[in-house]
Amino acid sequence: MSASTNGRERPWYLKHPDGGWITDYEGRSLRAVRRPFTEDPNAKWAVYEVTGNSPETVKELFLAEGPKCDTAVFKAMDKLDKNDPRKPLRDEEMAAWCIKVSTMAYPDAVNFEPVRTGDSLTGEVVGWTFHVDKGSVRRFGWVAVDRRKATALEDYREDAVVALVATVSTSPAEHLALPARAAATSRAVMALPVERGTCPRYVADPVVNAALEALGKNLPHYHPMRLPLAEVTDRYEIRERETYPAAARGALVLPEEGPVVHGARVFGYWLEGGEWFRPRDIAASVPLQVIAERLSKAGFSIESVRDGRVSALYHAPEPEGGDAATEYGDVWSLSNGSGFEIAVIEGGSDDTMMDLARCLPHVRVTIENEGGVVRRRLSRWEIERRRAAGDDPADLAIHHCEERGHQECGSGTRLVELDPQGHGRITPAPVREVEAADGGTVPERQLPTYVKGTWLLGIDGKRHQVWETVWREWDGAAVETVLTTTGEEHPAARLVEFEGGQRRVETDAHKGDTAAERSPILSRSPLADICPPGHPHVTAAAEALEAFRTGPVEDREKWEKAAEEAALWAAAWFFQGTGELTVGMWRTVVRCAVELYARRFTISRPHALDPEPERNSFFGAGRRSLEDRSPEGYQQVLSAARHWVRSLNSPWDAQERESADRAMWKAAEAFAAEFGTEDANEWVAPVRYLAEVHAMTLVDEGIAKWSRGER
């Protein structure tokens, strides 16, 4: 064979009995015949496709001609490839043939420009863009190397490029969940492996795995004991803020570097937008207490819960203990910094135990001098071993506190927790007058209700959750009312005891959010479930937008670029995940989602005004916002969000769910009419997503109001 020509190897030829040469090309017979009498030097050879199995049925179909045999045969092969839908397109000529002639998708398409990966000059060609002029309007389309093509034209060529890349790639954003901070500082970030709950380099660490097991990593996603785990790469460093991924949210476990004297130490963190140390967040300690509680139940010794992290020591169960060595109760051993036991406590939770422990003078002095004590749950095997030695932990344990002279740490005090689907806080019962022993009436003693913190789990594609932890006397007056995030009070039906001696408030308002998802539109798969990578880019763009509005003037340009980039790739992800609308439409939707999401940042601002008005250059120069394109549809989105929030707080109210459905459908119809979409159903997913984003913002605003005492 000769060297390749036009990307092909010179074929083998056999002499044809009727003259010329015959060769085989992918099961087809091609016959090359010399034309001795033609005067055209470029038509000396002609190539025909030979069909038929017998002399009577043989037919020859002209394919191509050329100055030489090989050239004519290669042209014939190219022509066959052009019309074969299984063959990739090699150049703009084949791309134009596919679009204009073969499929006739866009007969008026012109100016086919290649789109390459990486370097614009030497990168691999993944497809071509073209434009179609209709009067004074120019629209842009694309065709991929594998012959996939645009189903709708875009207003801008850059949108056609994004649509092409998102179609041919499984990862349209090269940086994946690139944090907005890193994007703004122009750091080169590779697509690194991602792990849930820890860095990928620690996945083989047995202590880290034991901690993640305690946090529920291996439980089903719907299991109530499964904590959300942050997804990070090996690039994540606790002390380097520029490595914080904006999309990271949940628990993170990291081992201590270097030797550890007693056991193996791990640190537990709770990330919100990659941040783990949030001193201004009054609720930041709540998830840390939950992490400490879970680790202690798995046999870890809790050293401290402060400064934004949980420090815990792991001790491998004694082999001779069997199953009893891995079963832990509510008996705790407290040790000082030197490892000496200073108390044995019995309590229903980590908070209960520590509150009781501080009643002992020597424990309180130890905490004041050493900054804390190490507490560890005793396994059933350890308790039995102590009893066999004559030291029954039940006799040593502290059950009540007489030193304080009140019942705040009284016998039977247990943790009371709202149903995980709840949306409010517990308010104290009113004071009642009861008969006194010597006649008359006196106020009945009412034990206080302590709100330990509010934990907003935020948007997860389906629902939100607010956790409250409070303290009440075991046999005290029942909680009477629950104040929801919208300021509505609902009577508490009962206190339900469950495992561990804890109690849970159950009211009609706290029977779960799933009822709100049984309506026609709310029952559809959320966009965050259809395309999980898209929402983190929206949050990253919103954070960058907020940094642009409130940060130093000299940093605004980089934050603006970061917001634009994150929003662009969010649109690419949504386009790829749904296969509906166009990239241009998705960019308009994402811009609206970013601005709605960014509204929640104004809740905690010391000021309400932006440094300067929003500029239309955000998310694409000259692009009109969704509110500007269709004010009616935009208002319906806001209305749907309001009805949605009411349905979350009142799941028994079917009218609110129906109102949310109607508003979403009206918004979808309005946007379809404005953007010229034939099927309004294509707008249901983006409308539902916008309504959900705004609903979560309204929930944040409601929580902020009642946390300030506003009603």
Secondary structure, 3 states (H helix, E strand, C coil): CCCCECCECCCCCEECCCCCEEEEECCEEEEEEECCCCCCHHHCEEEEEEECCCCCCCEEEEEEEECCHHHHHHHHHHHHHHCCCCCCCCCHHHHHHHHHHHCCCCCCCEEEEEEECCCCCCCCEEEEEEEEEECCEEEEEEEECCCCECCCCECCHHHHHHHHHHHHCCCCCCCCCCCHHHHHCCCCCCCCCCEECCCHHHCCCHHHHHHHHHCCCCCCCCCCCCCCECEECCCCCCCCHHHCCCCCEEEEEEECCCCCCCCEEEEEEEEECCECCCCCCCCCHHHHHHHHHHHHHCCEEEEEEECCEEEEEECCCCHHHHHHHHCEEEEEEEECCCCCEEEEEECCCHHHHHHHHCCCHHHHHHHHHHCCCEEEEEEHHHHHHHHHCCCCHHHHCECCCCCCCCCCCCCCCEEEEECCCCCEEEECCCCCEEECCCCCEEECCCCCCCCCCEEECCCCCCCCCEEEEEEECCCCCCCCEEEECCCCEEECCEEEEECCCEEEEECHHHCCCHHHHCCCCCCCCCHHHHCCCHHHHHHHHHHHHHHHHHCCHHHHHHHHHHHHHHHHHHHHHHHHHHCCCCHHHHHHHHHHHHHHHHHHHHHHCCCCCCCCCCCCCCCCCCCCCHHHHCHHHHHHHHHHHHHHHHHHHCCCCHHHHHHHHHHHHHHHHHHHHHHCCCCHHHHHHHHHHHHHHHHHHHHHHHHHHHHCCCC
